[in-house]
């Protein structure tokens, strides 16, 4: 199982690297002939369609890597429109009315406060990424091992599949959605979470109770579009990249809570 996820992750990384390298080569003229001329025309058309400030914003968006939308003018316009609907990611009030209601599950014990300041988050709906406080390759490897251990210890109840929302990375899913928490699996498509190769952050779907605990202790934030409709679960969260072994231990607790929430046999 570990080999499987490592292979998928490597393929995702190579895909991202290829796209980034290709874009870099195109902009520096390292590709030959008609390809450079064609892509140069496309890039020029995008630049001409945007103000200088917008074009710098576009380049900052592209630099985050693949995230569900193509790096075209239409893709950029779409992500900016999506951004207009984003809400405060640290507003616990977005989930407080669902705490204690059907489907909720308080799995987390009180967490310690996350040390230091909150990481900076890119100002785009997708991809939802940190721009600083990234972890090391060693910690990233241990993150993957946490996901592997969860799969291997689930006795077939959890599986790896390509992420429903990210599209370009492997995620943990319930093997049988009909046995899971029916108050959430319809929107999540039974996905529990996935790791982002770009920054080491993690997307997880937590219970309303556990979402409140994570936000208040500084370990993560809601996705700006998380609303329980539009294909985004109400408690779709970004868990900040764990920077050391102690933070990784907290991340492990949060991952376990996410698994328990989606596995909880609740009905609407």
C-alpha positions in Angstrom: 0.0 0.0 0.0 2.8 2.4 0.9 4.4 1.8 -2.5 1.1 2.5 -4.2 0.7 5.9 -2.6 4.3 6.8 -3.1 4.0 6.0 -6.8 0.8 8.0 -7.2 2.4 10.9 -5.3 5.5 10.8 -7.4 3.4 10.8 -10.6 1.5 13.8 -9.3 4.7 15.6 -8.5 6.2 14.8 -11.9 3.1 16.1 -13.5 3.3 19.4 -11.6 7.0 19.6 -12.3 6.4 19.0 -16.0 3.7 21.7 -16.3 5.9 24.2 -14.3 9.0 23.4 -16.4 7.0 23.6 -19.6 5.6 27.0 -18.7 9.1 28.1 -17.6 10.7 26.9 -20.9 7.9 28.5 -22.9 8.5 31.9 -21.2 12.2 31.7 -21.7 12.1 30.4 -25.2 13.8 27.0 -24.5 11.3 25.1 -26.6 11.7 25.0 -30.3 9.8 26.2 -33.4 6.1 26.5 -33.6 5.5 25.6 -30.0 7.3 28.6 -28.6 5.6 30.9 -31.1 2.1 29.5 -30.4 2.5 29.6 -26.6 4.2 32.9 -26.8 1.1 34.2 -28.6 -1.2 32.7 -25.9 0.9 34.3 -23.1 0.9 37.6 -24.9 -2.8 37.5 -25.4 -3.4 36.8 -21.7 -1.0 39.6 -20.7 -2.8 42.0 -23.1 -6.2 41.1 -21.7 -5.1 42.0 -18.1 -3.9 45.1 -16.4 -0.3 44.9 -15.2 -1.6 44.3 -11.6 -3.9 41.6 -12.8 -1.1 39.9 -14.8 1.1 39.8 -11.7 -1.8 38.3 -9.8 -2.3 35.7 -12.6 1.4 34.8 -12.4 1.1 34.4 -8.6 -1.8 32.1 -9.2 0.0 30.0 -11.8 3.0 29.7 -9.4 0.8 27.7 -7.0 0.7 24.8 -9.4 -2.2 22.7 -10.6 -5.4 23.1 -8.6 -8.5 22.2 -10.5 -8.6 25.0 -13.1 -6.5 25.4 -16.3 -4.0 28.2 -16.4 -5.8 30.1 -19.1 -7.4 33.5 -19.1 -10.8 31.8 -18.6 -9.4 29.8 -15.7 -8.1 32.9 -14.1 -11.3 34.8 -14.6 -13.2 31.9 -13.1 -11.0 31.7 -10.0 -11.4 35.4 -9.4 -15.2 35.1 -9.6 -15.1 32.2 -7.2 -13.1 34.4 -4.8 -15.9 36.9 -4.6 -18.0 34.2 -2.7 -15.3 33.3 -0.2 -16.0 33.8 3.5 -13.9 34.3 6.5 -11.9 31.1 7.0 -11.5 31.6 10.7 -15.2 32.4 11.5 -16.3 29.5 13.8 -19.9 30.9 13.5 -20.0 29.3 10.0 -20.3 25.9 11.7 -21.5 26.7 15.3 -25.2 26.1 14.6 -24.4 22.5 13.5 -22.5 21.5 16.6 -24.3 18.9 18.5 -26.7 18.3 15.7 -27.3 15.1 13.8 -24.1 13.7 12.3 -21.8 15.8 14.5 -19.1 13.9 16.4 -16.7 15.4 18.9 -13.6 13.1 18.5 -10.8 15.4 19.4 -9.5 15.9 22.9 -8.4 19.5 23.7 -5.5 20.4 21.4 -2.5 22.5 22.4 -2.2 25.9 20.8 -0.2 25.9 17.6 3.1 27.7 18.2 3.9 30.9 16.3 1.9 32.9 13.9 -0.7 31.8 11.4 0.8 30.9 7.9 0.0 33.1 5.0 -2.6 31.7 2.6 -2.7 32.4 -1.1 -5.7 34.7 -1.9 -7.4 32.3 -4.3 -10.3 29.9 -4.0 -8.3 27.2 -5.8 -5.7 26.1 -5.3 -6.1 26.6 -1.5 -2.4 26.7 -0.3 0.0 28.2 2.2 2.7 30.5 0.9 5.1 30.1 3.8 5.9 27.9 6.8 6.2 24.9 4.6 7.6 21.7 6.1 10.6 19.7 5.1 10.9 16.7 2.9 11.5 14.5 5.9 8.3 15.6 7.6 6.4 15.4 4.3 7.5 11.7 4.1 6.1 11.1 7.6 2.9 12.7 6.6 2.5 10.2 3.8 3.3 7.4 6.3 0.4 8.7 8.5 -2.0 8.3 5.6 -0.5 4.9 4.7 -0.9 3.7 8.3 -4.5 4.8 8.3 -5.3 2.8 5.2 -3.4 -0.2 6.3 -5.0 -0.2 9.8 -8.6 0.2 8.5 -9.1 -3.5 7.5 -10.4 -2.5 4.1 -12.7 0.3 5.2 -10.4 3.0 3.7 -8.9 3.2 0.3 -6.7 5.5 -1.8 -8.4 7.2 -4.8 -7.7 10.3 -6.9 -9.0 13.3 -5.0 -12.4 14.4 -6.0 -11.8 18.1 -5.5 -8.1 18.4 -6.2 -8.1 16.0 -9.2 -4.3 15.8 -9.2 -3.4 14.1 -5.9 -4.3 10.9 -4.0 -6.8 11.0 -1.2 -8.2 8.8 1.5 -11.8 7.6 0.8 -14.3 5.4 2.5 -14.3 2.1 0.6 -18.1 1.8 1.1 -19.8 5.2 1.3 -23.1 3.6 2.3 -21.7 2.7 5.6 -20.4 6.2 6.4 -21.8 9.5 7.7 -24.6 10.2 5.3 -24.8 13.8 6.5 -21.5 14.5 4.7 -20.5 11.7 2.2 -22.9 13.0 -0.4 -20.9 16.2 -0.8 -17.5 14.8 -0.1 -18.0 11.8 -2.4 -16.7 9.8 0.6 -13.3 11.6 0.4 -11.8 12.2 3.9 -8.6 14.2 2.9 -5.4 14.6 0.9 -1.9 16.1 1.3 -0.7 18.9 -1.0 2.7 18.3 -2.5 3.2 22.1 -3.0 3.3 23.1 0.7 2.6 20.1 3.0 -0.8 21.3 4.0 -3.7 18.9 4.2 -7.4 19.2 3.3 -9.6 17.3 5.7 -13.4 17.2 6.3 -14.0 17.4 10.1 -17.1 17.4 12.3 -18.5 20.8 13.3 -17.3 20.2 16.9 -13.8 19.3 15.8 -13.6 22.1 13.3 -14.2 24.6 16.1 -11.4 23.1 18.2 -9.0 23.1 15.3 -9.7 26.8 14.4 -9.6 28.0 17.9 -6.3 26.3 18.6 -4.8 27.6 15.4 -4.2 24.4 13.5 -6.2 25.1 10.4 -9.0 27.1 8.8 -12.1 26.6 6.7 -12.0 26.7 3.0 -13.4 30.1 1.9 -16.1 28.3 -0.2 -17.1 25.6 2.4 -20.8 26.0 2.8 -22.4 22.6 2.6 -23.6 23.2 -1.0 -21.8 23.6 -4.4 -19.9 20.4 -3.9 -17.9 21.7 -0.9 -18.6 20.2 2.5 -19.4 22.7 5.2 -16.4 21.7 7.2 -13.9 21.3 4.4 -10.7 22.5 6.1 -7.1 23.3 5.4 -4.8 21.9 8.1 -1.6 23.8 8.2 1.6 22.1 7.2 3.2 20.4 10.3 6.7 21.7 10.7 8.1 19.2 13.2 7.5 16.0 15.0 5.3 17.6 17.7 3.1 19.3 15.1 2.9 16.0 13.1 1.6 14.3 16.2 -1.3 16.9 16.4 -1.9 16.4 12.7 -2.2 12.7 13.3 -4.9 13.3 15.9 -6.8 15.6 13.5 -6.6 13.0 10.7 -8.0 10.3 13.0 -10.8 12.6 13.9 -11.6 13.2 10.2 -11.7 9.5 9.6 -14.0 8.9 12.6 -16.3 11.7 11.4 -16.8 10.3 7.9 -17.0 6.7 9.2 -19.7 7.6 11.8 -22.9 5.8 10.7 -25.2 8.8 10.9 -28.3 9.3 8.8 -29.9 12.6 7.8 
